Amino acid sequence: MPPPAHGSAGERRLYWALADCWTVVRRDLTHLAKQPSVIAWQLGFPIVSVLLFVFVFGSAMDVGEGVDYKDYAMPGMFAMTMAFGFMNTAMSVVIDKERGVTDRFRSMPMAPSAVVTGRGVSDVLHAALDLLVMAGIALVVGWRSDGGLFATVYAFALLLLLRFSLIWVGVWLGLIAPNQEVAGNLFAVAFPFGMISSVFTPPSAMPDWLGAIAMWNPVSATSNAVRELYGNPLPVGSSWIEQNSALMAVVSPLVITAVFLPLAVRKFQRLSA
């Protein structure tokens, strides 16, 4: 589709912002298709996660009320997979920065936001693939959604919304990280972020101080919200945050996006400063 010949300056800027964003998305997807090891990791990590947490640790887990641990854990693992993805985003951004790709983009006549937004769109597509694989594995091991078609689709949309919000955290961290070694250490941040939540156990089963942190973790809100939408067991406490997980599963990602998307774009624009 050609650019608007007689449009206003704002319309032309919008056109090129979208066109340049799509160019970056195509570039990222092309690189992914040429890296079979990355694809193998994307397919293998969910399988290993299910085997480890559901079948190894799960045999000793009791979340109360006679709940089948598999039905409790699988929606949480969907959310954890989405949450952990920001590490891959940060690493990809750092690699592009070290190899001079980012500087090359900045020297080209393209929309200043395209590199950041293009990374966001391509990572959402990667996340959708991860989620598809994870859902397939869940079906194989016996998990089912009993919430109906609309509720199930909405639950997957909430999971992608969580991933979308955390992409901007990953982009920002990748832009401020000086090298790949530092970016690799982000796992030390991502691991407690995903684990101190309701992914594997209800916060009410944790010590009070740790349970309070887990309750307000955005991953917990999304985990509990999708459990409810899937019609899976949902043993939760009486706190406001736990009783309003469906609301917070939307609000928390929007707040994260509102904070970190502008930070990421601004940092990209000021890389040479």
Summary of the structure (lengths in Angstrom):
residues: 273
radius of gyration: 19.9
end to end distance: 35.7
largest distance: 67.0
contacts: 889
relative contact order: 0.14
helix: 76%
strand: 0%
